[in-house]
Amino acid sequence: MLLNLLNTFFRSRSTRDGGKTAGWTQRDLVINAFGRNEYGAVLRLCSETLSALPGHPQALYFNALALIELGREGEAEPLLQMALAGAPDFAEAHAALAGLLRGSGSVEEAEFHVRRAVDLQPSEAAHRLLLADILEGVSSHAEALEHIAAAHEFAPERLDILERLILKQDQLGQFEAALRVAERAMLERGPCFETHFFLGYARFATGEHEGAVQACQAAIALKSNVPGIFVTLGSALLGLGRAEEAVAAYRRALRVLPNYPDALFHLGMLNLMRGRYRDGWDGFEYRFKIRRGTRRPCEPRWNGSSLRGRTLHVLREQGLGDDIMYSSCYSELIADAEHCVIECEPRLVALFRRSFPGAEFVPIVDDAVKSSVFERTDVDVRIYSASVPRYLRSSLRQFPAHQGYLKADPGRVRYWRHRLDSLGPGLKIGLSWRGGTAFTHRQRRTLPLELLAPLLRTPGVRWVNLQYGERKQELESLREREDVAVADWPEAIDGDYDETAALVAGLDLVISVCTSVIHLAGALGGRAWVMVPFAPEWRYGLGGETLPWYPGIRLFRQGTAGSWQDVIGKLQNELDNELQQKNQFSSSALLP
């Protein structure tokens, strides 16, 4: 930060300080001493100036910067406050003070001062980036992106800002925007390692895996000692179904930088996909070392040892479907521990409390609830929910052949079965066609509802909506264009998941893309047919029709990336076979 502040100071000879810098003959000496890292000399020269000119803003400013370099931040802050008292428009002093305040936890004050710096010097990239840092710390990611983008426009020559812009757009799911930025950089700067790398990264994010591989290989031809390029290459290769080549790419990253977290994490994910669970879970733990931001503390950490006589706190970590999937381990934890305190998504609390009456479930509604759990004195050990399988699911044999571990409300199940019966005779099948978020590859896991029309016209089936979010227009369009009705009961879909569970428990089958309702159906012991993209999330594996987490689930995989027609054709054949068998059974039951 200090280097950025100095560069800003050197560039800006028009710093507004109320005229108090006039006649400072030692200014160049101070700047030269700072450039040579002679901070003692900077302090001496500033002290001489301040003796002759008390309250001199620039002398106070450089004195403070030198103290910061010497690790004496507590002495630096009042000097910056004094500088600003004498020169309220001293932008660099506002930025330096913001950096100090941020470091001491005074985030609101830090934000005030850095915003003042941006107002005074709007074209200064360093101020914009510091403001983005602070905004990211309070989860104001959209505004942070605006300032990173502005910093890039004002300093297009800085590749570090270009990289940060693309990464931030990727984080927010703005994949196409990131690709446009990368393509523009290639045009403006020409081919070099960085522009090829950024282009490969952005292409991968948009699903252009072939183009990503080409860009990564072009970057590697120019520079082969950057481990990150091999991770991006490996992920793009995996997206093309070339798993062994992906492994080789990740290992090349580790040859460049042993113990590189990104490579170890991606290798772990790939091992999970291949069913090599012990190695996979070990690699999966590196997720904490590649995530940005501060993760919640988890100490003392449970290491898989006996929980007898101890209270275990399980921290919620990922999404709704993950909560359901990892809850398959909870019965074992509850049986071993004296007591379990388990965090969960609020919509799951009623379902979990009924299904696991021996545990205490805490719905995580805000940060205050998270803090209150950590203030408890009865907790002996803690574990993240996604880390539990490392100790309980280290081989395929350890996945139980269960018939459902979640229990829907029996009364509500009866209610929904009555509602389903009112639809008329035939199989009652739940349907979901959109899954995930922008960050979790929604574009891979979603297909247009109208594409399912041939399947939905199958005689002998009553379709029931399980799709959350906005769907009214799609369902109405399906009815008008295809004369296909899908029953939609918002009270079962848009609220508490306990009601969703009761509806799903009353269905004969669920057909869905990869989304949380698949986990729900499987955890209830129901049947589900899953439309799986060519490059799925790790839990769906590299191949095969089964999912070890849920015995009642069957997978229907894309043969080529982006093509759902073959999947729909397979579903149609299986559904026809099921209906035929059902009709044959009904006919035979009528025979004397």
C-alpha positions as CSV (number, residue, x, y, z in Angstrom):
1,M,0.0,0.0,0.0
2,L,2.8,2.4,0.9
3,L,4.4,2.0,-2.5
4,N,1.1,2.8,-4.2
5,L,0.8,5.9,-2.0
6,L,4.2,7.1,-2.8
7,N,3.7,6.6,-6.5
8,T,0.5,8.6,-6.2
9,F,2.3,11.3,-4.3
10,F,5.0,11.5,-6.9
11,R,2.5,11.7,-9.8
12,S,0.3,14.3,-8.1
13,R,2.2,17.5,-7.8
14,S,-1.1,19.3,-7.4
15,T,-2.0,17.9,-4.0
16,R,-4.2,20.3,-2.3
17,D,-2.9,21.1,1.2
18,G,-3.9,24.7,1.8
19,G,-0.6,26.1,0.6
20,K,1.3,24.7,3.5
21,T,3.9,22.9,1.3
22,A,5.2,26.1,-0.1
23,G,8.9,26.6,0.7
24,W,9.6,23.0,1.9
25,T,13.2,22.9,0.8
26,Q,13.8,19.4,2.3
27,R,11.0,17.8,0.3
28,D,13.3,16.2,-2.3
29,L,15.7,15.0,0.4
30,V,12.8,13.3,2.2
31,I,11.6,11.7,-1.0
32,N,15.1,10.4,-1.9
33,A,15.6,9.0,1.6
34,F,12.3,7.2,1.4
35,G,13.3,5.8,-2.0
36,R,16.4,4.4,-0.4
37,N,14.5,2.9,2.6
38,E,16.3,5.2,5.0
39,Y,13.4,5.7,7.3
40,G,15.5,7.1,10.1
41,A,16.7,9.8,7.8
42,V,13.1,10.5,6.8
43,L,12.0,10.9,10.4
44,R,15.0,13.2,11.1
45,L,14.3,15.4,8.1
46,C,10.6,15.6,8.8
47,S,11.3,16.4,12.5
48,E,13.5,19.3,11.4
49,T,10.8,20.6,9.1
50,L,8.1,20.3,11.8
51,S,10.3,22.2,14.3
52,A,10.5,25.1,11.9
53,L,7.0,24.7,10.4
54,P,4.7,23.0,13.0
55,G,1.7,21.3,11.3
56,H,3.4,21.0,7.9
57,P,1.0,18.5,6.1
58,Q,3.5,16.9,3.8
59,A,6.1,16.5,6.6
60,L,3.5,14.9,8.8
61,Y,2.5,12.7,6.0
62,F,6.0,11.4,5.2
63,N,6.8,11.1,8.9
64,A,3.7,8.9,9.2
65,L,4.7,6.7,6.2
66,A,8.1,6.2,7.6
67,L,6.6,5.2,11.0
68,I,4.4,2.7,9.3
69,E,7.3,1.1,7.5
70,L,9.0,0.8,10.9
71,G,6.0,-1.0,12.3
72,R,5.0,2.0,14.5
73,E,1.4,2.4,13.2
74,G,0.1,3.7,16.5
75,E,2.3,6.7,16.2
76,A,1.5,7.3,12.6
77,E,-2.3,7.6,12.9
78,P,-2.3,10.9,14.9
79,L,0.2,12.4,12.5
80,L,-2.1,11.7,9.6
81,Q,-5.0,13.2,11.5
82,M,-3.0,16.3,12.1
83,A,-2.0,16.5,8.4
84,L,-5.7,16.4,7.5
85,A,-6.7,18.9,10.1
86,G,-4.3,21.4,8.3
87,A,-5.1,20.2,4.8
88,P,-8.5,18.6,4.5
89,D,-8.1,18.0,0.8
90,F,-4.8,16.1,1.1
91,A,-5.9,13.0,-0.8
92,E,-2.9,10.8,-0.1
93,A,-3.2,11.4,3.6
94,H,-6.8,10.3,3.5
95,A,-5.8,7.1,1.7
96,A,-2.9,6.4,4.1
97,L,-5.2,6.9,7.1
98,A,-7.8,4.7,5.5
99,G,-5.2,1.9,5.2
100,L,-4.3,2.3,8.9
101,L,-7.9,2.4,10.1
102,R,-8.8,-0.7,8.0
103,G,-5.9,-2.6,9.6
104,S,-7.1,-1.7,13.1
105,G,-10.7,-2.8,12.3
106,S,-12.2,0.7,12.1
107,V,-13.9,-0.1,8.8
108,E,-16.5,2.6,8.6
109,E,-13.9,5.4,9.3
110,A,-11.6,3.8,6.8
111,E,-14.3,3.8,4.1
112,F,-15.0,7.5,4.8
113,H,-11.4,8.5,4.3
114,V,-10.8,6.4,1.2
115,R,-14.0,7.7,-0.4
116,R,-12.7,11.2,0.3
117,A,-9.4,10.3,-1.4
118,V,-11.4,9.0,-4.4
119,D,-13.5,12.2,-4.6
120,L,-10.3,14.3,-4.6
121,Q,-8.3,12.1,-7.0
122,P,-10.9,10.1,-9.0
123,S,-8.4,9.0,-11.6
124,E,-6.0,7.6,-9.1
125,A,-6.1,3.8,-9.3
126,A,-4.5,3.1,-5.9
127,H,-7.4,4.9,-4.1
128,R,-10.0,3.0,-6.1
129,L,-8.3,-0.4,-5.3
130,L,-8.1,0.4,-1.6
131,L,-11.8,1.3,-1.6
132,A,-12.5,-2.0,-3.5
133,D,-10.6,-3.9,-0.8
134,I,-12.7,-2.3,2.0
135,L,-15.9,-2.9,0.1
136,E,-15.1,-6.5,-0.5
137,G,-14.5,-6.8,3.3
138,V,-18.1,-5.8,3.9
139,S,-19.4,-7.9,1.0
140,S,-20.3,-4.9,-1.2
141,H,-19.0,-6.8,-4.2
142,A,-20.9,-5.1,-6.9
143,E,-19.6,-1.6,-5.9
144,A,-16.1,-3.0,-5.4
145,L,-16.2,-4.2,-9.0
146,E,-17.2,-0.7,-10.2
147,H,-14.1,0.8,-8.6
148,I,-11.8,-2.0,-9.9
149,A,-13.2,-1.4,-13.4
150,A,-12.6,2.4,-13.0
151,A,-9.0,1.7,-11.8
152,H,-8.5,-0.4,-14.9
153,E,-9.8,2.4,-17.1
154,F,-7.4,4.9,-15.5
155,A,-4.4,2.6,-15.5
156,P,-4.9,0.2,-18.4
157,E,-1.1,-0.5,-18.5
158,R,-1.3,-2.3,-15.1
159,L,-1.7,-6.0,-15.7
160,D,-2.3,-6.6,-12.0
161,I,-5.5,-4.5,-12.2
162,L,-6.6,-6.3,-15.4
163,E,-6.2,-9.6,-13.6
164,R,-8.1,-8.4,-10.6
165,L,-10.9,-7.1,-12.8
166,I,-11.3,-10.4,-14.6
167,L,-11.2,-12.4,-11.4
168,K,-13.8,-10.1,-9.8
169,Q,-16.1,-10.4,-12.7
170,D,-15.7,-14.2,-12.6
171,Q,-16.5,-14.2,-8.9
172,L,-19.7,-12.3,-9.5
173,G,-20.7,-14.6,-12.4
174,Q,-20.2,-12.0,-15.0
175,F,-18.4,-14.4,-17.3
176,E,-19.2,-12.8,-20.6
177,A,-18.1,-9.4,-19.3
178,A,-14.8,-11.0,-18.2
179,L,-14.3,-12.5,-21.6
180,R,-14.9,-9.1,-23.3
181,V,-12.3,-7.5,-21.0
182,A,-9.8,-10.3,-21.8
183,E,-10.5,-10.0,-25.6
184,R,-10.1,-6.3,-25.5
185,A,-6.8,-6.7,-23.6
186,M,-5.5,-9.0,-26.3
187,L,-6.4,-6.5,-29.0
188,E,-4.9,-3.5,-27.2
189,R,-1.8,-5.1,-25.7
190,G,-1.2,-7.8,-28.2
191,P,-0.3,-11.4,-27.5
192,C,1.9,-12.0,-24.4
193,F,1.8,-14.5,-21.6
194,E,-0.6,-12.4,-19.5
195,T,-3.2,-11.7,-22.2
196,H,-3.2,-15.4,-23.3
197,F,-3.6,-16.4,-19.7
198,F,-6.5,-14.0,-19.0
199,L,-8.1,-15.1,-22.3
200,G,-7.8,-18.8,-21.3
201,Y,-9.2,-18.1,-17.9
202,A,-12.2,-16.1,-19.2
203,R,-12.9,-18.7,-22.0
204,F,-13.0,-21.5,-19.4
205,A,-15.5,-19.5,-17.3
206,T,-17.8,-19.1,-20.2
207,G,-17.6,-22.8,-21.2
208,E,-15.4,-22.3,-24.2
209,H,-13.1,-25.2,-23.1
210,E,-11.5,-25.8,-26.5
211,G,-10.6,-22.1,-26.8
212,A,-9.4,-22.1,-23.2
213,V,-7.0,-24.9,-23.9
214,Q,-5.6,-23.2,-27.0
215,A,-5.1,-19.9,-25.1
216,C,-3.4,-21.7,-22.1
217,Q,-1.1,-23.6,-24.4
218,A,-0.1,-20.3,-26.1
219,A,0.6,-18.8,-22.7
220,I,2.7,-21.8,-21.7
221,A,4.7,-21.6,-24.9
222,L,5.8,-18.1,-23.7
223,K,6.3,-18.8,-20.0
224,S,6.1,-22.2,-18.3
225,N,7.0,-21.3,-14.7
226,V,3.6,-20.0,-13.6
227,P,1.6,-22.7,-11.9
228,G,-1.8,-21.1,-12.2
229,I,-1.8,-21.5,-16.0
230,F,-1.6,-25.3,-15.7
231,V,-4.5,-25.3,-13.3
232,T,-6.7,-23.4,-15.8
233,L,-5.5,-25.7,-18.5
234,G,-6.3,-28.8,-16.4
235,S,-9.8,-27.5,-15.7
236,A,-10.5,-26.8,-19.3
237,L,-9.2,-30.2,-20.3
238,L,-11.5,-31.8,-17.7
239,G,-14.4,-29.8,-19.2
240,L,-13.6,-31.6,-22.5
241,G,-13.7,-34.9,-20.7
242,R,-9.9,-35.4,-20.9
243,A,-9.4,-36.4,-17.3
244,E,-6.0,-37.9,-17.6
245,E,-4.6,-34.9,-19.4
246,A,-6.2,-32.7,-16.7
247,V,-4.3,-34.8,-14.0
248,A,-1.1,-34.2,-15.9
249,A,-1.7,-30.5,-16.1
250,Y,-2.3,-30.2,-12.4
251,R,0.8,-32.2,-11.7
252,R,2.8,-29.9,-13.9
253,A,1.6,-27.0,-11.7
254,L,3.0,-28.9,-8.7
255,R,6.3,-29.4,-10.4
256,V,6.5,-25.6,-10.8
257,L,5.4,-25.0,-7.3
258,P,5.2,-27.9,-4.9
259,N,2.2,-27.8,-2.5
260,Y,0.5,-25.2,-4.7
261,P,-3.0,-25.1,-3.1
262,D,-5.0,-24.6,-6.3
263,A,-3.5,-27.6,-8.0
264,L,-3.9,-29.8,-4.9
265,F,-7.5,-28.7,-4.5
266,H,-8.3,-29.5,-8.2
267,L,-6.5,-32.8,-8.0
268,G,-8.6,-33.6,-4.9
269,M,-11.8,-32.7,-6.7
270,L,-10.8,-34.9,-9.6
271,N,-10.0,-37.8,-7.3
272,L,-13.5,-37.5,-5.7
273,M,-14.9,-37.7,-9.2
274,R,-13.0,-40.8,-9.9
275,G,-14.1,-42.4,-6.6
276,R,-10.7,-42.2,-5.0
277,Y,-12.2,-40.7,-1.8
278,R,-9.3,-40.8,0.6
279,D,-7.0,-38.8,-1.6
280,G,-10.0,-36.7,-2.8
281,W,-11.0,-35.5,0.6
282,D,-7.4,-34.7,1.5
283,G,-7.2,-32.5,-1.6
284,F,-10.6,-31.0,-0.9
285,E,-9.3,-29.5,2.4
286,Y,-7.2,-27.1,0.3
287,R,-10.4,-25.2,-0.5
288,F,-9.7,-23.0,2.5
289,K,-6.3,-21.9,1.1
290,I,-7.7,-20.8,-2.3
291,R,-10.8,-18.9,-1.2
292,R,-10.7,-15.2,-0.8
293,G,-11.9,-13.6,2.3
294,T,-11.7,-14.6,6.0
295,R,-13.1,-18.0,6.9
296,R,-14.8,-18.7,10.2
297,P,-12.6,-20.2,12.9
298,C,-13.0,-23.9,13.5
299,E,-10.9,-24.6,16.6
300,P,-10.3,-26.9,18.3
301,R,-10.6,-29.0,15.1
302,W,-12.1,-32.5,15.2
303,N,-9.7,-34.9,13.6
304,G,-12.0,-38.0,13.3
305,S,-11.2,-39.3,16.8
306,S,-13.8,-40.7,19.1
307,L,-16.5,-38.2,20.2
308,R,-17.5,-40.1,23.2
309,G,-18.3,-37.7,26.0
310,R,-17.7,-34.7,23.8
311,T,-19.9,-32.0,22.2
312,L,-19.3,-31.5,18.5
313,H,-20.1,-28.2,16.6
314,V,-20.7,-28.7,12.9
315,L,-20.3,-25.4,10.9
316,R,-22.4,-24.8,7.9
317,E,-20.2,-24.1,4.9
318,Q,-21.8,-24.5,1.5
319,G,-25.2,-24.5,-0.3
320,L,-28.7,-26.0,0.4
321,G,-28.0,-29.2,-1.5
322,D,-24.7,-29.6,0.2
323,D,-26.4,-29.3,3.6
324,I,-28.7,-32.2,2.7
325,M,-25.9,-34.3,1.2
326,Y,-23.5,-33.9,4.2
327,S,-26.4,-34.6,6.6
328,S,-26.1,-38.2,5.5
329,C,-23.2,-38.4,8.0
330,Y,-25.1,-36.9,10.9
331,S,-26.6,-40.1,12.3
332,E,-23.1,-41.4,12.8
333,L,-21.9,-38.3,14.5
334,I,-24.9,-38.2,16.8
335,A,-24.5,-41.8,17.8
336,D,-20.8,-41.2,18.7
337,A,-21.0,-37.9,20.4
338,E,-22.4,-36.8,23.7
339,H,-24.1,-33.9,21.9
340,C,-24.0,-32.4,18.4
341,V,-24.7,-28.7,17.6
342,I,-25.2,-28.5,13.9
343,E,-25.7,-25.4,11.8
344,C,-28.1,-25.5,8.8
345,E,-29.9,-23.4,6.2
346,P,-33.0,-22.0,7.9
347,R,-35.3,-23.6,5.4
348,L,-34.1,-27.0,6.6
349,V,-34.3,-26.7,10.3
350,A,-37.8,-28.3,10.8
351,L,-36.9,-31.2,8.4
352,F,-33.5,-31.8,10.1
353,R,-34.9,-31.6,13.7
354,R,-37.5,-34.3,12.8
355,S,-35.0,-36.5,11.0
356,F,-32.2,-36.2,13.6
357,P,-33.9,-35.7,17.0
358,G,-30.7,-36.4,18.9
359,A,-29.0,-33.2,17.7
360,E,-29.4,-29.5,18.2
361,F,-29.9,-27.6,15.0
362,V,-29.1,-23.9,14.7
363,P,-30.5,-22.0,11.7
364,I,-27.9,-19.6,10.4
365,V,-29.9,-16.5,9.7
366,D,-27.2,-13.8,10.2
367,D,-23.7,-13.2,11.6
368,A,-25.1,-12.6,15.1
369,V,-26.2,-16.2,15.2
370,K,-22.8,-17.4,14.0
371,S,-21.1,-15.4,16.8
372,S,-23.5,-16.7,19.5
373,V,-22.6,-20.3,18.6
374,F,-18.9,-19.5,19.1
375,E,-19.6,-18.0,22.5
376,R,-20.9,-21.3,23.9
377,T,-18.7,-22.9,26.5
378,D,-20.0,-26.5,26.1
379,V,-18.4,-27.2,22.7
380,D,-15.4,-29.4,22.7
381,V,-14.5,-29.7,19.0
382,R,-15.6,-28.2,15.7
383,I,-15.7,-29.3,12.1
384,Y,-16.9,-27.8,8.8
385,S,-19.8,-29.8,7.4
386,A,-18.0,-30.4,4.1
387,S,-15.0,-31.9,6.0
388,V,-17.0,-34.5,7.9
389,P,-17.0,-37.1,5.0
390,R,-13.2,-37.1,5.1
391,Y,-13.5,-39.2,8.2
392,L,-16.8,-41.1,7.5
393,R,-16.8,-41.6,3.7
394,S,-13.2,-42.4,2.7
395,S,-14.1,-45.4,0.5
396,L,-17.1,-46.5,-1.5
397,R,-17.9,-49.2,1.1
398,Q,-18.6,-46.5,3.7
399,F,-21.5,-45.1,1.8
400,P,-24.6,-46.7,3.3
401,A,-27.3,-48.3,1.2
402,H,-30.0,-46.3,2.9
403,Q,-33.6,-46.1,2.2
404,G,-33.8,-42.5,3.2
405,Y,-32.4,-40.6,6.2
406,L,-34.6,-37.5,6.1
407,K,-38.2,-37.8,7.3
408,A,-41.0,-35.6,5.9
409,D,-43.9,-34.6,8.0
410,P,-46.4,-37.6,7.7
411,G,-49.4,-35.4,8.0
412,R,-48.2,-33.1,5.2
413,V,-47.3,-36.0,3.0
414,R,-50.9,-37.3,3.3
415,Y,-52.1,-33.8,2.4
416,W,-49.9,-33.6,-0.7
417,R,-50.8,-37.1,-1.8
418,H,-54.4,-36.1,-1.7
419,R,-53.6,-33.0,-3.8
420,L,-51.6,-35.2,-6.3
421,D,-54.5,-37.6,-6.6
422,S,-56.7,-34.7,-7.6
423,L,-54.6,-34.3,-10.7
424,G,-56.1,-37.6,-12.1
425,P,-54.7,-41.0,-12.8
426,G,-51.1,-41.6,-13.9
427,L,-47.5,-41.3,-12.6
428,K,-46.9,-38.1,-10.6
429,I,-43.5,-36.8,-11.6
430,G,-41.8,-33.7,-10.2
431,L,-39.8,-31.5,-12.6
432,S,-37.0,-29.0,-12.3
433,W,-35.0,-27.6,-15.2
434,R,-32.8,-24.8,-13.8
435,G,-30.0,-25.3,-11.3
436,G,-27.3,-23.5,-9.5
437,T,-26.1,-19.9,-9.5
438,A,-23.9,-18.0,-11.9
439,F,-20.9,-18.9,-9.8
440,T,-21.9,-22.6,-9.7
441,H,-22.1,-23.0,-13.4
442,R,-25.8,-22.3,-13.9
443,Q,-25.3,-22.3,-17.7
444,R,-24.2,-25.9,-17.7
445,R,-27.0,-27.1,-15.3
446,T,-30.0,-25.4,-17.0
447,L,-32.0,-26.1,-20.1
448,P,-35.1,-24.3,-21.6
449,L,-38.3,-25.8,-20.4
450,E,-39.6,-26.0,-23.9
451,L,-36.8,-28.4,-24.8
452,L,-38.5,-30.9,-22.5
453,A,-41.8,-30.7,-24.4
454,P,-41.5,-34.1,-26.1
455,L,-41.0,-35.8,-22.7
456,L,-43.7,-33.8,-21.1
457,R,-46.3,-34.9,-23.7
458,T,-45.9,-38.5,-22.6
459,P,-49.4,-40.0,-22.0
460,G,-50.0,-41.3,-18.5
461,V,-48.0,-38.7,-16.6
462,R,-49.0,-35.8,-14.4
463,W,-46.3,-33.3,-14.1
464,V,-45.6,-31.3,-10.9
465,N,-43.4,-28.2,-10.7
466,L,-40.4,-28.4,-8.4
467,Q,-38.6,-25.4,-9.9
468,Y,-38.0,-22.6,-7.4
469,G,-37.7,-18.9,-8.5
470,E,-39.5,-17.2,-11.3
471,R,-41.3,-19.8,-13.6
472,K,-44.8,-18.5,-14.2
473,Q,-44.1,-17.2,-17.7
474,E,-42.3,-20.4,-18.8
475,L,-45.2,-22.6,-17.5
476,E,-47.8,-20.5,-19.2
477,S,-45.9,-20.6,-22.4
478,L,-45.6,-24.4,-22.2
479,R,-49.3,-24.7,-21.7
480,E,-50.1,-22.4,-24.6
481,R,-47.6,-23.7,-27.2
482,E,-47.4,-27.3,-26.3
483,D,-50.7,-27.9,-24.5
484,V,-48.8,-29.3,-21.6
485,A,-49.9,-28.6,-18.0
486,V,-47.5,-28.6,-15.1
487,A,-49.1,-28.3,-11.7
488,D,-47.5,-25.5,-9.7
489,W,-48.1,-25.1,-5.9
490,P,-46.0,-22.2,-4.8
491,E,-46.8,-22.9,-1.1
492,A,-44.8,-26.1,-1.4
493,I,-41.8,-24.6,-3.4
494,D,-41.2,-21.0,-2.4
495,G,-41.1,-21.3,1.4
496,D,-39.9,-23.8,4.1
497,Y,-38.2,-26.8,2.6
498,D,-40.2,-29.0,5.0
499,E,-43.2,-28.5,2.8
500,T,-41.2,-29.2,-0.3
501,A,-40.1,-32.5,1.3
502,A,-43.7,-33.5,2.0
503,L,-44.6,-32.9,-1.7
504,V,-41.5,-34.7,-3.0
505,A,-42.3,-37.7,-0.7
506,G,-45.7,-38.0,-2.3
507,L,-44.3,-38.2,-5.9
508,D,-43.6,-41.3,-7.8
509,L,-40.5,-39.9,-9.4
510,V,-38.4,-36.7,-9.8
511,I,-36.8,-35.7,-13.0
512,S,-34.4,-32.8,-12.7
513,V,-31.2,-31.1,-13.6
514,C,-28.4,-31.0,-11.0
515,T,-30.0,-29.0,-8.2
516,S,-30.9,-29.2,-4.5
517,V,-34.2,-31.0,-5.1
518,I,-32.2,-34.0,-6.3
519,H,-30.5,-34.2,-2.9
520,L,-33.9,-33.8,-1.2
521,A,-35.4,-36.7,-3.2
522,G,-32.4,-38.9,-2.7
523,A,-32.2,-38.2,1.1
524,L,-35.9,-39.0,1.5
525,G,-35.3,-42.4,-0.1
526,G,-37.2,-41.5,-3.2
527,R,-36.4,-42.0,-6.9
528,A,-34.9,-39.3,-9.1
529,W,-33.6,-39.2,-12.6
530,V,-30.9,-36.6,-13.0
531,M,-30.0,-34.7,-16.2
532,V,-26.2,-34.4,-15.8
533,P,-24.1,-32.0,-17.9
534,F,-21.0,-33.2,-19.8
535,A,-18.7,-31.5,-17.2
536,P,-20.7,-31.9,-13.9
537,E,-19.9,-31.0,-10.4
538,W,-17.6,-33.4,-8.6
539,R,-20.3,-35.2,-6.7
540,Y,-21.7,-36.7,-9.9
541,G,-18.5,-38.4,-10.9
542,L,-16.9,-38.9,-14.2
543,G,-19.2,-41.7,-15.5
544,G,-21.8,-44.2,-14.6
545,E,-25.5,-44.1,-13.7
546,T,-25.4,-44.2,-10.0
547,L,-24.6,-41.8,-7.2
548,P,-23.2,-43.3,-4.0
549,W,-24.8,-40.7,-1.8
550,Y,-28.3,-41.7,-2.8
551,P,-29.2,-45.3,-3.9
552,G,-32.5,-44.1,-5.5
553,I,-30.9,-41.8,-7.9
554,R,-30.1,-42.5,-11.6
555,L,-27.9,-40.3,-13.7
556,F,-28.5,-39.5,-17.4
557,R,-25.4,-37.9,-18.8
558,Q,-24.8,-35.6,-21.8
559,G,-22.8,-37.3,-24.5
560,T,-21.4,-33.9,-25.7
561,A,-21.1,-30.6,-24.0
562,G,-24.3,-28.5,-24.2
563,S,-26.4,-31.1,-25.9
564,W,-29.5,-32.2,-24.0
565,Q,-31.3,-34.0,-26.8
566,D,-29.6,-37.3,-26.2
567,V,-30.4,-37.0,-22.4
568,I,-34.0,-36.3,-23.2
569,G,-34.2,-39.2,-25.6
570,K,-32.9,-41.6,-22.9
571,L,-35.3,-40.2,-20.4
572,Q,-38.1,-40.7,-22.9
573,N,-37.2,-44.4,-23.5
574,E,-37.0,-45.1,-19.8
575,L,-40.2,-43.4,-19.0
576,D,-42.0,-45.3,-21.8
577,N,-40.6,-48.6,-20.4
578,E,-41.8,-47.7,-16.9
579,L,-45.3,-46.8,-18.1
580,Q,-45.4,-50.1,-20.1
581,Q,-44.4,-52.2,-17.1
582,K,-46.9,-50.3,-15.0
583,N,-49.7,-51.0,-17.5
584,Q,-48.7,-54.7,-17.8
585,F,-48.8,-55.0,-14.0
586,S,-52.2,-53.3,-13.8
587,S,-53.5,-55.7,-16.5
588,S,-52.2,-58.8,-14.8
589,A,-53.7,-57.7,-11.6
590,L,-57.1,-57.9,-13.2
591,L,-56.7,-61.5,-14.3
592,P,-58.5,-64.2,-12.3
